[in-house]
């Protein structure tokens, strides 16, 4: 028996509508390439570095999101008229370095000035070098945190400092990790030939020294609103445990920077934005404007902040055996020299 299907007139109308639609080509305007400045001068030893890049807000399918800005003229001028030229690293475009002997002077104000190859000129607002504040002592301890969906804990080493805060003045603290070095232990005796998959142990080498810029993985700030004139302990850094850094000895140079109130407000806002979790209780995103302006177009958005700071540096050695919690030791079945930024000899000032 043949079944007749009676279709509604709406069915045919919808069929005609959807069969006659042409694809609509969406043209997205290319994103504005924003000049970004990242750098500072301090009272510490040089060289000091200024990094210039351009970032796309959208467009270009996110190709080349961060592009170095090359061949710029970069100078820093103090309030007494002394000018220091920053030279671009020919092997690392967009990175401009001061002379090694340059250090900023406490009490003076510094202004960054940039001229690009197209003739556009940018300048910062003046930043004053605040007095250095000594680190009385430095400590470390193991710290762990849960990882969503994982059984194993994330861990690392928190760094803390004791500071005697000067009384009667507003002080703003900012900490950054300097260069670090650690002993890297590998297992060349376990090397396996990559083509045959047969054991092919190597005679050398199982101990190298890795030099790296480990970064701080957060923004560590404080001000003395609640401890003016008092001795206090503050968290100044955190170094993640990747299973390699803390097998034996790890060394890091911690920089304590005395910054201006304006720089502190900028960094605090950056920290708030970095900490946004995506919940309804988060504050709305803010438009973070730095202290750089265009002299050709005051309405141009320029990202970043040029800072000047008093600096003290403290070196700390961390022995893995002294940590209460460590990740399982990482295994590299190869000559340690195949790892980037390694040397067989420790630095001349390696004194654990």
N, C-alpha and C positions, 0 to 999 in steps of 0.2 A: 504494500500500500504506500503510495507516494504521499508524503506530508508536505502541505503547502505552508510556506512561511510568509506571513503578512508583516511587512515592514512599515514602520511609522514614517510619515513625511519628514519628521525631524532627523531620522537616520540619514536620509539622502542629503538633507541640507548640511549636516555636519560633515558628511563625506566630501561634499563639494568644497566646503570651507577649508578643510585640512589638506586637500589635494592641490589647492591653488596657492598655497603660501610659499613665497620665495624666501630663501635664507637671507637674514639681515646681517650685513657685515658691520660689526661694531668696531669703530675706530677709536682707540684710546690715545689721548694726547700723551706725548712723551713726558716722563716725569722731570721735574726741575732738578738739576744737578746742584746740590748744595755744597758750598765750600765748608769743610770741617777742619778745625784747628785743635790739635791735642798736644800740649806741651807745657813746660814750666822752666823757670830758672830758680835756683836755690842758692843758699850760702854754702852748700856742700861743694865738693870737688867736681870738676867737669870731666868729660864734656856733657853739656846739657842738650836736650833734643827737642825740636819742634817737628811735628808730623802734619803734613798738609795732604788732604784727600778731597775727593768729590764723591758724594753719595747720591744715588738715584732714589727718589721716593717711590717710584713705580715705573712701569714701562720697560721696554727693551727685554721683556721676559726675564727681568732681573739679571741680565748679563752685565758683568762688570760692576757689581753693586758698589764697590769701593775702588776708586781709581786714584792713584797717586798724582799729585800736582807737582810737576817738575819745572826746573829752570826758573823758579821764583827768586826774587831778591828778598831775603829774610834778615831783618836786623832787630836788635833789642837796644833800646835807648833808656838810660837812667835819667833821673831828674836833674843831674848835674851836667847833662849833655854828652856823656860818654856813650859811644856807639860801639856795639859788638856785632860783627857779621857772622851769620850762621851759614855754613857751606853744605851743599847737598852731597849726600853719599852717592857716588856714581854707581855703586852696586846695589843700592837699596833706594830707589827713586821715591821722592816725597818725604824723605827723612833728612832734616837739616840739623847739623851739629855745630855747637859753639867750639872755640878753641879749647884744648884740654886745660889750659891754665885759667880759664874764666870761672869766677865764682861771684855771685851777687853779694852785695854788701848790706848788712843789717841796717835798717833805717832809711835806705834809699828806695825810691819807687821806680818801677820798670814798665816800659810800654813796648809791646810787640808791634812791628810794622812790616807789612808784606806788600810787595808789588808783583803782580802776575805778568806773564808774557804779553797779555792783551792790554796791559797798561792800567788795569784796575788796581786800586790801592785800598788796603784794609788796615785798621789799627785797633788795638785793644784800649780799654780804659786803663789808667795806671794802677799797678798792683804794688803794694808796699811789702818789703821784706821785714817780717816780724822777728822779734828776738827768739833765738833758739831756747828750748827748754830741755834740760838734761833728762835722760832716762836713768833713774836710780837703780833699777834692777830689771831683769827680763826673765820670764819663765815660759815653760811650755807644758802642755798636758794633752793626753789623748781625749778625743771627742768623737762620739758616734751619733748617728741619726738613722731612723728607719727609711727604707726606700719602698714606695708604693708598689705592690705586686712582687716584691722580692723578699726572700727569707733572710739573706745576709744583710748586715748593716753597712751603710756607708761610714767611712771614718777618715780621720785626719788628725792633724796636730794644731791646736789652738795656741797662739802666742799672746802673752800678756806682759804688760809693762807697769812698773811702779813709777809714778811721777810726783814730784813736789811742785804743786801748782803755785805760781807767783800770785800773791794776794793783791787785791785792789785793781785788777785789770781783767778785761775779757780776753780769754785765751781760747783758740780754736785749734784742735788737733786733727791731723790726718796722717794715716799710716799707709805706707806702701812697701811691698817686698822688693828688695834689690836683687842682684844676681845670687844664685844659689849653686852649690856644688854638692854632689853626693857620690858615694862609692857604689858602682854598679857591679853586681856579681852575676855572672852567666855560667853556662855549662857547655863549653866547647866539646867536651868528651861525649856529649849526647848528640852531636851533629849528625844529620842524616842527609845523604845525597838527594837532591831534589828530583833528579831524573830517574835514578834507579831505586830510590827509597831504601837503599842499603845503608847500614851504619858506616859513617866515615868520620870518626872522631878527629878533632883538631888538637894540635899541641899547644896552641895559644889562642886567646888569652882569656882568663876568667875574671880579671879585675881591671876595671877602667874607672875613670872619673868623668862624670857627666856635668857639664855646665849648662844651666838653663835659667830663663826668666820665668819663674813658676807662677807669677801673678798672685793676686789675693782672693779671687773668686767672690769678692764682695767689696763694698765700700766701708772702710772702718774709720769712723769719725767720732769726735766727742767735743763738748764744750764745757766750760767750768761753771755753768749756771748754778749747780748744786754742790760744787766742791771747791769754790774759789778759795785759794790760799791753803788748801789741805793736801795731804798726801793721799793718793788714791791709786787703785789698780784698775787698769782698763784693758779690754781686749783689743789687740792691735793687728791681728792677722790670723789666717787659717790656711793650712797647706794640706790638700787632699792626699790620702795614702793610696797610691796606685799599685801597691805590691812590690815596688822597686825602690822607692826613695828611702825607706826607713829600714831596710834590711840590716844595715850596720850604721854608718855615719852620714848625716845630712847637715849641711851648713847653709845658713841664709843670712843676708845682711838686711836688717830691718831699718827703714828710714822713717823717722818721726818728723813731721813737717808742721811748723807753726804757720797757719794760713790766715788770710783776712776773713772778716765776717762775711763779705760778699762771696768769696770762694766757698766758704762753709755752707752758705745757703744754697748755692748752686749744687754742690755735691750732695747735700741732704735731699734735694729734690730728685737728683739722679737716683739716689739710693731708694727713695720711695717708689719711683717708677719701675726700677729693677725688681722690687719686691712685690709688685702687683701679681696676685694669683689668679685673677679672672673671676672672682666671686662678686656677688652683688654688694658686698660690704667694702670693696676696694674704693679708694678715692678716684674721681675721674682723672684721666690722663691730663697732664699739664703740658703747656707749651714751654719747654725748657730753653730759655734764651741765655746765652753766655754774655761775655763782655767784649765781643768782637763786633765791629761795625764796618760797613763799607763807606768810604769817603765819597764814592761816586753815586751811590744809591742808598741812602739811609734806611730805606724800607726793605732792602734785601735781607733775607734770613741767612745768617751765618751761624753754623753750629760749633759747639765746643767752647772752651774757656782757657784763656792764658793765665797761668798762675805764677805767683812768686812767693817763696816761702823760706823761712829759716829752717835749717835742716841739721839734725843730729842723726848719727847712724850707729847702730849697735849690732854686733855679730853674735850669733848663737849657733852652737853645735848641738845637734839632737842625735842621741844614740838610740837606736831602735830597741835595744835591750831595756831601756828605761821607760818604755811606753807600756801602759796598762792594756792597751788593745792595739793589735796590728792586723792588717789584711794578710791573707796567705801570701807567702813569698812568690813573686812572679818568676816564671821559668822561661829563660831564653836559651834554647839549645844551640848556641853558636858562639863564635868569637865575639867578645864584647866590643871590638873595634868596628863591627858592622853597624852599631847603633850610632845615630847622628850625634854630633857634638861631644864625642868622647875622646879622651887622651889616656895614654898609659901612665903618665906621670901626674902626680897631684900638683895643684898650684903651689908656687913657691911659699905662699903664706898659709899653707894647710897645717894647722896646729890644733887638732882635736883634743 
